[in-house]
Amino acid sequence: MRRSEGWEDGVAMPVTDDQATIGRDIDELPRLPGVPLAGSAPALRRDALTVLDRARRLGEVVRITVGPPRFGGTLVGFFSPPAVQEVLTCRDPRLGKSGQY
């Protein structure tokens, strides 16, 4: 996200409405800004609740980068009841879930 797109006092603010994330590719989802190479991993380790609250303000579905490119990973946060229900009840094989779900 460029600084001109939704930055206010160093905190990422929404640049899309929540409905705009439905049916989009993971690379098109709003991304929580992080530090180069480590992404949001250091901040998650320090204060996970604050990081997740910042991500929630970006939209219903947000990607969170952790670790360096090609070696790290991408977490996808779902921050609304309908989005969580869709993930838990959807049979799409691309959504990895443990056996209890």
KOLRO-616656 format. One record per residue (C-alpha): residue number from 1; x, y, z; residue in one letter. Coordinates in Angstrom, 3 decimals, m for minus. Example, Ala and Ser with C-alpha at 12.3 -4.5 7.8 and 13.67 -1.06 7.14 Angstrom:
REM KOLRO-616656
<1,<12.300,m4.500,7.800>,"A">
<2,<13.670,m1.060,7.140>,"S">
This chain:
REM KOLRO-616656
<1,<0.000,0.000,0.000>,"M">
<2,<1.437,3.340,m0.939>,"R">
<3,<1.513,5.997,1.791>,"R">
<4,<m0.964,8.103,m0.140>,"S">
<5,<m3.521,5.289,m0.102>,"E">
<6,<m5.221,5.397,3.250>,"G">
<7,<m2.387,6.248,5.599>,"W">
<8,<m3.241,8.421,8.543>,"E">
<9,<m0.763,9.031,11.362>,"D">
<10,<1.287,5.976,10.342>,"G">
<11,<m1.677,3.608,10.739>,"V">
<12,<m3.143,1.817,7.734>,"A">
<13,<m6.739,2.819,7.103>,"M">
<14,<m9.277,1.154,4.781>,"P">
<15,<m8.948,1.888,1.089>,"V">
<16,<m11.696,m0.498,m0.035>,"T">
<17,<m15.121,m1.338,1.294>,"D">
<18,<m15.647,m4.802,2.784>,"D">
<19,<m17.820,m6.062,m0.087>,"Q">
<20,<m14.964,m5.417,m2.533>,"A">
<21,<m12.935,m8.309,m1.068>,"T">
<22,<m15.527,m11.016,m1.805>,"I">
<23,<m14.434,m13.430,m4.535>,"G">
<24,<m11.026,m11.810,m5.045>,"R">
<25,<m7.643,m13.461,m5.441>,"D">
<26,<m5.452,m13.450,m2.320>,"I">
<27,<m3.005,m10.997,m3.931>,"D">
<28,<m5.845,m8.509,m4.410>,"E">
<29,<m6.868,m8.481,m0.740>,"L">
<30,<m5.918,m5.503,1.405>,"P">
<31,<m2.501,m6.159,2.984>,"R">
<32,<m1.444,m5.140,6.437>,"L">
<33,<1.798,m3.160,6.035>,"P">
<34,<4.866,m4.616,7.718>,"G">
<35,<8.620,m4.188,7.791>,"V">
<36,<10.781,m5.240,4.819>,"P">
<37,<11.727,m8.935,4.802>,"L">
<38,<9.943,m9.830,8.054>,"A">
<39,<6.479,m8.510,7.199>,"G">
<40,<4.246,m8.360,10.255>,"S">
<41,<6.011,m11.176,12.132>,"A">
<42,<7.911,m8.973,14.644>,"P">
<43,<4.798,m6.948,15.459>,"A">
<44,<2.701,m10.118,15.864>,"L">
<45,<5.247,m11.488,18.280>,"R">
<46,<5.309,m8.254,20.319>,"R">
<47,<1.575,m7.536,20.468>,"D">
<48,<m0.682,m9.812,18.430>,"A">
<49,<m3.965,m8.209,19.525>,"L">
<50,<m2.917,m4.749,18.374>,"T">
<51,<m1.759,m6.119,15.015>,"V">
<52,<m5.025,m8.004,14.501>,"L">
<53,<m7.008,m4.901,15.443>,"D">
<54,<m5.086,m2.886,12.828>,"R">
<55,<m5.789,m5.626,10.265>,"A">
<56,<m9.491,m5.672,11.159>,"R">
<57,<m9.726,m1.975,10.321>,"R">
<58,<m8.602,m2.723,6.760>,"L">
<59,<m11.655,m4.855,5.970>,"G">
<60,<m13.487,m8.140,6.497>,"E">
<61,<m10.764,m10.211,4.826>,"V">
<62,<m7.118,m9.096,5.069>,"V">
<63,<m3.786,m10.705,4.212>,"R">
<64,<m0.947,m10.524,6.707>,"I">
<65,<2.579,m11.250,5.485>,"T">
<66,<4.983,m12.984,7.864>,"V">
<67,<8.598,m13.704,7.055>,"G">
<68,<10.677,m12.967,3.969>,"P">
<69,<9.336,m13.401,0.434>,"P">
<70,<9.520,m17.024,m0.828>,"R">
<71,<10.416,m18.289,2.672>,"F">
<72,<7.728,m16.739,4.838>,"G">
<73,<4.005,m17.100,4.557>,"G">
<74,<0.764,m15.265,4.180>,"T">
<75,<m1.965,m15.378,6.788>,"L">
<76,<m5.495,m14.412,5.858>,"V">
<77,<m7.562,m12.836,8.624>,"G">
<78,<m11.359,m13.035,8.556>,"F">
<79,<m12.916,m10.335,10.717>,"F">
<80,<m16.687,m10.596,10.314>,"S">
<81,<m19.162,m13.300,11.353>,"P">
<82,<m20.286,m14.023,7.753>,"P">
<83,<m16.673,m14.345,6.577>,"A">
<84,<m15.789,m16.710,9.446>,"V">
<85,<m18.923,m18.791,8.807>,"Q">
<86,<m18.033,m19.061,5.118>,"E">
<87,<m14.540,m20.325,5.943>,"V">
<88,<m15.776,m22.856,8.497>,"L">
<89,<m18.629,m24.237,6.380>,"T">
<90,<m17.146,m24.008,2.886>,"C">
<91,<m15.964,m27.258,1.303>,"R">
<92,<m13.460,m25.534,m0.977>,"D">
<93,<m10.267,m27.657,m0.931>,"P">
<94,<m8.109,m24.504,m1.114>,"R">
<95,<m9.127,m23.645,2.466>,"L">
<96,<m7.029,m25.772,4.785>,"G">
<97,<m8.772,m26.753,8.019>,"K">
<98,<m7.894,m29.181,10.776>,"S">
<99,<m9.923,m32.364,11.177>,"G">
<100,<m12.221,m30.948,13.864>,"Q">
<101,<m13.769,m28.483,11.401>,"Y">
